[in-house]
Structures are given as structure tokens and as C-alpha cells.
Amino acid sequence: MPTVAHAPPPLLPSVDASSSRGLALWRDVALPREHGSWSFALEPLALGLIAAPSRAGACLAIAVVAGFLARRPLRIALRDSQPARRAAARGPLAILALIAGGFLAGAIGWGGVAWLVWLIPVAAAGAVFLRFDFRGASREEIAEVAGAAAFALVPAALAVLAGWGPVAAAALALLMVGRAVPSVLTVRAYLRAGKTGERRAASALVSTGLALVVAVGFVRDGIAPSATAWILSLFAVRALALLGWPRPGLRARTLGMIETVLGLAFVLATALAWRT
């Protein structure tokens, strides 16, 4: 009896292929391209959650991460010239908006509404950054400073949600600002000097010195642990080493790794010292 040839089954889309396309979409429209932005976004959240942990604070931190990731798809959905990319960004944007809104509601459910006032300076600095970002000027100095400051101010809200008083909460956020903003200015000045030979270190050095003075004042008044002044002294030495003469020849990637290590040291030293 002749063998009957069976037609091959119809090809079905592979789950792995669908997953790969989904991951590629998220990488394309959701993940920030600026590697340094990850440190400046996540360091304040880690500082706040380690120094002042709470369920409401954890909800707020997740909402902030979702908002951080929503920035790029929002810009693409509103400003990109390609309709296909605008359409592709709407899905991730909607998901991230739901996550941010849901966890913000969770923070309100656990912590009430009084703490929301601490998000006003965060929103103000974030609005300045977004204004520049939507104009394609996110690399401007004021935009980078505003973006770093927006995230650096979040620990105040996290501390209040954990039951801290307003003075200690504000001090925690201001010390985070003292790490973030001078670092942005220092790295910008260093890289500009390397590319153009133009040396504009005044704002970086002044802000670094001011951050150290504020930290010493907090320590003297018993508001912050002494470790905060020591770690910001290390940042001051770093700024002088990078912006002094002769200037060391570091690549941007190497400098980014150094900043990541210093940021981790700042977070751990500050948070753990505050808890002891």
C-alpha cells in the first residue's frame, strides 16, 4: 500500500521569537540611551530605601522607576517623525503609566497624602528637564542638572514615608543633591575640556565646595552622620583631581565606571551610617 505523504503542519509563530521582538521593542523605545542616567536615577532610590525603608516608600520607588522608563517612549510618542515608531511607543508608555499610577496609589494607600508636598520640587525639576528633552536639548547643562536634581530630591519623600521628621528628610535629600549635581557639572567640565580644550571648571568646583560645606554643617548640628562629610570630601578630591592641572586622560567610559563606584560608595556609606 503506498505511503500517504502528510503535509507539514502550518508554521506557528515561535514564543521565543515573539519574546525577542517584545524585548527588542522595549529596548528600542523604553530604555534610556544615556548610561549615566541610570546611576543618577537609581542611587537616590537606593539611598532612601536603605536609610528609611517602608512599604509606602517601596511603592513610590517603583513608581519613580516606571516614570524614569516612561520618559523616552513619551518623547517618541509625542515627537518622533516616524508614525510607526510613535505607534510602537504607545504600548510601553501605557504599561509604564499604569505601573507608575498603580504604585503611586499604593504609596498613598500606605502613607496617606501629606507626604505628597515633598514631590513638588521633584516635579518642578523634572518639568524643567522634560521641557529641554522634548526640544532635543537633554544634553544642555541646565537640563542635566535639573534631571539629576529631580531624582536626588526623591529621598526626602521616602524618608517622610518612613516616619522621619522634615529636617532629617530634607537633609537626606540635600546630601543626595550634593552628590548628584556637582558630579554632573564635574563630568561635563572634564569631558568638555578633553574635547575642546576649553576649561570651565568654576561651577563644578563651587558646587562641590558648597555641597561639602552643607554636609559639614549638617554633621556639626547633629542632623547627619559624620560619614556624609567624609564621603563628600572624597568627591571634592575627585573634582580637584579631574579639573586641576595636569588633567588625567580618562576616557568617558572609564570615567563613568569611576562615577558608578563612587556613587555606590556614597549610597552605602550614607545610608548605613544613618541607620546606625
C-alpha positions in Angstrom: 0.0 0.0 0.0 1.5 3.3 -1.0 2.6 5.6 1.8 0.5 8.8 2.1 2.6 11.9 2.4 1.3 14.2 5.1 1.6 17.9 4.6 3.8 19.6 7.2 1.9 21.4 9.9 1.5 25.1 9.4 4.2 27.2 10.8 3.2 28.9 14.0 4.9 32.0 15.5 7.6 31.0 17.9 7.1 32.0 21.5 10.8 32.7 21.7 10.6 34.9 18.6 7.6 36.8 20.0 9.5 37.3 23.3 12.6 38.5 21.4 10.5 41.0 19.4 8.9 42.2 22.6 12.3 42.7 24.3 13.7 44.4 21.3 10.7 46.8 21.3 11.3 47.7 24.9 15.0 48.2 24.4 14.3 50.4 21.4 11.6 52.7 22.9 11.9 52.5 26.6 15.5 52.0 27.8 17.3 55.3 28.2 20.4 55.7 25.9 22.3 57.8 28.4 24.2 55.2 30.6 24.9 57.8 33.3 21.2 58.5 33.8 20.7 55.0 35.4 23.1 55.9 38.3 21.5 59.3 38.9 18.0 57.8 38.9 18.7 54.7 41.0 21.2 56.0 43.5 18.6 58.2 45.3 16.1 55.4 45.4 18.6 53.0 46.9 19.7 55.7 49.4 16.2 56.4 50.5 15.1 52.7 50.8 18.2 51.6 52.7 18.3 54.6 55.1 14.5 54.8 55.5 12.7 51.6 54.4 8.9 51.4 54.3 6.2 49.7 52.3 4.9 53.0 51.1 8.5 54.1 50.1 9.0 50.9 48.1 5.7 51.7 46.2 7.0 55.2 45.5 10.4 53.9 44.3 8.7 51.5 41.8 6.5 54.4 40.6 9.6 56.6 40.1 11.4 53.8 38.2 8.4 53.4 35.9 8.3 57.2 35.4 12.0 57.1 34.6 11.5 54.5 31.9 8.4 56.2 30.5 10.4 59.3 29.6 11.7 58.0 26.3 8.5 56.4 25.0 6.7 59.6 25.9 9.1 61.6 23.8 8.9 59.2 20.9 5.1 59.0 21.1 4.7 62.8 21.0 7.7 64.0 19.0 9.1 61.3 16.7 8.8 61.9 13.0 8.0 58.3 12.1 4.4 57.2 12.6 5.5 53.5 13.1 7.8 54.5 16.0 5.2 56.7 17.6 2.7 53.8 17.4 5.3 51.3 18.8 6.0 53.6 21.8 2.4 53.9 22.9 2.2 50.3 24.3 5.2 50.6 26.6 4.1 54.1 27.5 0.7 52.9 28.6 2.1 50.0 30.6 4.6 52.2 32.4 2.0 54.8 33.1 -0.3 52.1 34.6 2.6 50.8 36.8 3.5 54.3 37.9 0.0 55.3 38.7 -0.8 52.0 40.4 2.2 52.1 42.7 1.8 55.8 43.4 -1.7 54.9 44.6 -0.2 52.2 46.7 2.2 54.7 48.3 -0.8 57.0 49.1 -2.7 54.0 50.4 0.1 53.1 52.8 1.3 56.6 53.6 -1.6 59.0 53.2 -1.4 62.2 51.2 0.5 64.6 53.4 3.9 63.5 52.1 2.9 64.4 48.5 4.1 68.0 49.2 7.7 66.6 49.1 7.2 65.7 45.5 6.6 69.3 44.4 10.3 70.2 44.0 10.8 66.8 42.3 8.1 67.6 39.8 9.4 71.2 39.2 12.9 70.0 38.5 11.5 67.2 36.3 9.4 69.6 34.3 12.5 71.7 33.6 14.3 68.6 32.3 11.3 67.5 30.2 11.0 70.9 28.6 14.6 70.7 27.3 14.2 67.0 26.5 11.2 67.4 24.2 13.2 70.1 22.4 16.0 67.6 21.8 18.3 69.5 24.2 18.6 67.0 27.0 22.4 67.3 27.0 22.3 71.0 27.9 23.8 71.8 31.2 20.7 73.1 32.8 18.7 70.0 31.6 21.2 67.5 33.1 21.4 69.4 36.3 17.6 69.6 36.6 17.3 65.9 35.8 19.8 64.8 38.4 18.2 67.2 41.0 14.7 65.8 40.3 15.8 62.2 41.3 18.1 63.4 44.1 15.2 65.1 45.8 13.1 61.9 46.0 14.8 60.6 49.2 13.0 63.3 51.2 9.6 61.8 50.3 10.9 58.3 51.0 12.2 59.4 54.4 8.9 61.1 55.3 7.0 58.0 54.3 9.2 56.0 56.8 8.3 58.4 59.6 11.3 60.8 59.5 10.9 64.4 60.6 11.1 67.1 58.0 14.6 68.4 58.9 16.2 64.9 58.6 14.3 64.2 55.5 15.3 67.4 53.8 18.9 66.8 54.9 19.0 63.4 53.3 17.7 64.8 50.0 20.1 67.8 50.1 23.1 65.5 50.6 22.0 63.4 47.6 21.7 66.6 45.6 25.3 67.4 46.9 26.4 64.2 45.3 24.5 64.4 42.1 24.6 68.0 40.8 28.3 68.7 41.4 29.1 65.3 39.8 27.1 66.2 36.7 29.0 69.5 36.4 32.4 67.9 37.1 32.0 65.2 34.5 30.6 67.8 31.9 33.6 70.1 32.6 36.1 67.3 32.3 34.7 65.9 29.1 34.4 69.4 27.5 38.0 70.2 28.4 39.1 66.9 26.7 37.1 67.6 23.5 37.5 71.3 23.1 40.4 72.3 25.3 38.0 74.8 27.0 38.4 74.8 30.7 35.2 75.9 32.5 35.5 74.4 36.0 34.1 77.2 38.2 30.5 75.9 38.5 31.7 72.4 39.2 34.2 73.4 41.9 31.9 75.9 43.5 29.0 73.4 43.7 31.3 70.7 45.1 32.6 73.0 47.8 29.1 74.2 48.7 28.0 70.6 49.0 30.8 69.8 51.3 30.1 72.9 53.4 26.5 71.9 53.8 27.4 68.4 54.8 29.8 69.6 57.4 27.1 71.9 58.7 24.6 69.1 59.0 27.2 67.0 60.8 28.1 69.8 63.2 24.4 70.3 64.1 23.8 66.6 64.6 21.5 66.3 61.7 23.6 63.9 59.6 26.2 61.3 60.4 29.9 62.2 60.0 30.3 59.7 57.2 28.4 62.0 54.9 31.0 64.7 55.2 33.9 62.3 54.7 32.3 60.8 51.5 31.6 64.2 50.1 35.2 65.2 50.9 36.2 62.3 48.6 34.0 63.7 45.9 35.8 67.1 46.3 39.2 65.4 45.9 37.9 63.7 42.8 36.7 67.0 41.4 40.1 68.7 42.0 41.9 65.7 40.5 39.8 65.8 37.3 39.7 69.5 36.8 43.1 70.5 38.1 46.3 70.7 36.1 47.7 68.5 34.7 44.4 66.8 33.8 44.4 63.0 33.8 43.5 61.5 30.5 40.5 59.3 31.2 38.0 58.0 28.6 34.3 58.7 29.1 33.6 55.0 29.7 36.3 54.8 32.4 35.1 58.0 34.0 31.6 56.5 34.0 32.8 53.4 35.8 34.6 55.5 38.4 31.4 57.6 39.0 29.3 54.5 39.4 31.7 53.1 42.0 31.8 56.4 43.9 28.0 56.7 43.7 27.7 53.2 45.2 30.1 54.1 48.0 28.2 57.3 48.7 24.8 55.4 48.9 26.1 52.6 51.1 28.2 54.8 53.4 25.5 57.4 53.9 22.5 55.0 54.2 24.2 52.6 56.6 25.7 55.4 58.7 22.3 57.0 59.0 20.8 53.7 60.2 23.4 53.1 63.0 
